[in-house]
């Protein structure tokens, strides 16, 4: 699941916060908010793999693409189906 950090609102915008405190609040509380993402595309994942096999991608780039492309979800589905 992809996630991002979001600032917990205290009811003040950054500009209002700066006016009240004289500076921007850097210690604002953060929480993890889930983001929607598209379903994994096996064809895209295979294309990423083939790019790496051809020597056109670094191992780090391959791992990033596989992770962001949903490889974990596909593997979890396959493992659950095999059980």
N, C-alpha and C positions, 0 to 999 in steps of 0.2 A: 504494500500500500504506500502510495506516495503521500508525503506530509510536508507542511511548511509551518513556520512559526508565525503567530499572529499576536500583536500587542493586545493585552487585556485593556479595554477602555475604562478609563476612570471618569469618563464624561467630558474630558477636555481634549481638544485637538492639540497637536504639537505646538502650534502658534499660541493657543491659549495657555498651555502649560508653560511655555517659555515666558509669557507675560506675567504669569502668577509667580513663578519661581525664579525668573531671571535667567534660566538656562533650560536647554532641552533635557528631559529626563532620560538618562541612559540606563537606569536600573529598573525599567518597566517590566512588570511580570509578563511572561510569555507562556503560551500554551500550544500544544500540538493540535492542529486542525486537519482532519483527513480531507484529501482532495479527490475528486472523481478523476478517473483516468480511463482511457479506452481499453477494450479487451485486448489481450495479447494477440499478435499476428504472427503465426508460425513462419509465414513466407518472409516477413521482414527479419525475423530472428535468423533464419537460414541465410539470408542475404548478408547479414552482419558476419556470420560465421565464414561464409565463402570469401568475403572481403579480407578477413584475417588470414585464411588459408593461402590466399593469393599474395600475401605479404603487403597488402595495402592499408593495414590497420595495426596498431600496436596492441599488445595484450590488454593494456589498461583501457583503451578505447573499446575493445571488444567486450570486456567485462561491463563497462558502463552501459553500452548499448544493449547487452543481454539483460542486465538488471532493469534498466528503464523500459525495455521492451516487453517485460513480463515473463521472462524465462522461469522465474520461481513459480508463478501461478500455473504455468503449463506443466512443470515437473510435479507440483503438488497434485494436480488433476490426474496425471498419469499414475502416480504412486497410489492414489486413492482408488483408482479403477482397477489396479493390479491386486489390491487387497481383497 
